[in-house]
Amino acid sequence: MPTSSPRLTTYDSAVAFRHRAEPFLLRHEAANNLMLGLIDTLIATPRHYPLPPYLATVDDGGEVVAAFMRTPPYNLLLSTSEVPAALDLVAAGLAKAGATLPGVTGPTRLSRRFGELWQQRTVLQAGVGLSLRIFALRQVKPVPVTPGRLRRTTRLDRESIIAWYTAFAVEADLHADRERIVHGADTRLDSEQGGFWFWEVAGEPVTLAGATGPTPHGIRIGPVYTPPEHRRHGYATAATAALSQLMLDAGRAFCFLYTDRANPTSNHIYQAIGYEAVRDVDDVEFHEEWPDSRGPAPLPPAQTASIG
């Protein structure tokens, strides 16, 4: 591993950032899938987000050892990394620039360590919001036969998609307002490399499943949402398996998805299909004071949040 002093570089161009960061990110493509997918979005539709992105890499001895991205108003994204000093450089640079961050998303130890660093440089308190797990799949396992079929949605399904996407966001505690949900739904409906599908039984939609964020070799599955009245029939399993197979048949080497680590049901469903755990990821939120008593869990002691 390089041993010279790490150096931070920021980019005004998503093309330049991809040229520098992508080879590093592809070493752990599934773990870095969100950032890889967003790079293509920034290049294809530069005005997709309301404000310019923050794009940065840290080099050590001329080799990229970490990458960072933020598409306001969303969290700062951290890549995989084994160089602790990279976090210090980015935290110091953002604080000096007067940046405001709602939170940070990345590998568990890295995001928690960045939370500590941001607390030291601001008046904000850091706490773990969502604890997630990234899964990847290369081959779909046989699943029980379930009534119904997968159907790609169209613009005629827009209102149903928005309603179910909203219900999913509320249930998953994603803090997404209606404007973001509508924008996300419309973007996917217009996408040629992703979109939404319904699992339908006798012509009635019973589960919503999506695909988005294509990377050079994969694509992310999600959301997967079944309304309460249609649960416990295996529809989510059937929809996820069918959509994953559809993506593999289209030439993707693998699919990946995020689950809530606190939800054993969804974790079991995806593993039964053939998804394997890749990386634990945390959303660490920053607040002057927590909105209510149900706010994010405090960060663990510093010694348990070290880089690794």
Number of C-alpha atoms within 10 A of each C-alpha: 9 13 8 10 9 20 18 17 13 17 15 12 16 20 14 13 20 18 11 18 25 19 12 21 23 16 11 14 21 25 25 24 25 22 23 22 18 19 22 18 17 18 14 11 9 16 11 14 14 10 12 15 20 18 23 20 23 24 21 19 13 11 16 21 25 25 29 22 22 21 18 16 14 15 19 22 23 23 26 23 20 13 20 17 17 22 25 14 15 23 21 14 14 15 14 10 9 10 9 12 19 15 23 27 27 27 27 23 17 26 28 31 25 27 27 21 17 25 16 12 13 13 12 18 19 27 23 23 21 21 18 22 22 23 23 25 24 17 16 20 13 11 15 8 8 13 13 18 17 20 17 15 18 13 10 8 14 15 12 13 24 18 13 18 23 19 15 18 17 13 11 15 11 12 10 12 11 14 9 12 17 18 13 13 20 16 14 18 20 12 13 8 14 19 21 25 24 27 25 18 15 9 11 10 19 22 25 29 26 24 25 22 22 23 23 14 15 24 27 26 24 19 21 22 23 24 13 8 8 13 13 9 13 17 24 23 21 24 28 27 22 19 24 28 19 13 20 20 10 10 10 18 15 21 27 27 25 23 23 18 17 12 10 10 11 17 19 12 18 23 16 16 20 19 25 18 19 17 19 19 25 23 24 30 26 25 17 10 11 16 9 7 7 7 14 19 15 14 18 13 11 10 8 11 18 15 19 12
